[in-house]
Amino acid sequence: MSNGPTSNHTSLREEGTIDNSTVDRPLLAATMVLVRDQPKGYEVFMIERPAKGAFPKLHVFPGGKIDPSDSGLAKYCPSLSDTRASQLLSVEDNGLRFWVCAIRECFEECGVLFARQDNAILALRTETERLQLREWAQRVSTSSEDFRLALEAHKLTLATDEVHYFSHWITPEIAPARFNTRFFLAKLPPKQHTDTQSTEIVSACWVRPKLALDKYQSKEWRMILPTLTTLRMISNYTDTEDLIKHVRTGYHKIPVRPEKQLQGMQPFLNPW
């Protein structure tokens, strides 16, 4: 998913509702940069999209369009209010739906759910629990409305405090499809594993950011600027704790140079 040169101050109210037929109004979307620690260095989870659609055969991070149902889950987000979420995104209101979308899409495409049960991060301790969560992920991928049902059925709340706002991209006007995408970063919860089910995914893997960049340089992988820039932004930290500490305080940010803004990177405001 990517993005283009409209103002970071544009309100969601001005953007209006999601409209797949409108070329000049980018679709609202969210992307999850999922990371984990490994003995040889931290890794990021990447997926390969099929050879179809507006951006075919790209290696990207999990994510997708905001669904209308994402706006109605505030009661499942006790650790983040819509007011604070909107402040972090520099929008007037309805910012919380971007966190909900990022978590839902991660669940649909990776089988990883950032949620709490009995005030503890969701942990899958048995094969039965893993298969049950996998079944719910499949149902949610078919109907976003089932996401709320999954939360109700398992008495879950969304762990929005584990999901950190990272960056903002708007696809340039010349692109075949346009997205207004917020990127988020989160560490894989303990006792959970990635489990890709989606037909929108050709392959998936954990990879060190620098190796992913090498694969792009060797033309083994195809990636676009938002993905490449994100990989560069996260590639030089000690571990995921160090990375997340910098993301939480905004210190991971890089200057938005004219060439990047032409490719859709939005200015970084500092709501911290």
Disulfide bonds with the S-S distance in Angstrom:
none
